[in-house]
Amino acid sequence: MAAPKTQPTSASVQGYLAAITDDTRRADCEALAQLMASVTKQPAAMWGTSIVGFGVHRYALAGGKQGEICAVGFSSRKGDISIYGVVGEDADAELLARLGKHKLGKGCLYVGKLADIDTTVLKSLIAKAAKAKLS
């Protein structure tokens, strides 16, 4: 079986954030990194080349194998900031309704900028996800 593409690396989180050319996006990602570290009580680590992740979530795979990914994380993408681990089958619809301007994808929450959302609600989403995945 091939190794998963998205694994923790020794790459610099600060280097990744510093390389974001848009000043607003860079500031948003720096703030998001601080928020996630504060809520999860986990250090930031690069997962692959472009995901800043916090904690490790282990999950069952077919054949009794186990996979792992960051419990929560984010990535600065071309159009939006992708936030991982806070939505899915058990997403809190009430919190999402209060979040503000966002889009949902398969397991991802997309926001254009932090000013478009209620960061207190985002903090609650991160806390719920971290509690479920880090326990």
Beta strands, then each sheet from edge to edge (+ up, - down):
strand 1: 44-47
strand 2: 51-60
strand 3: 66-76
strand 4: 81-84
strand 5: 103-105
strand 6: 108-111
sheet 1: 1+ 2- 3+ 4- 6+ 5-
end
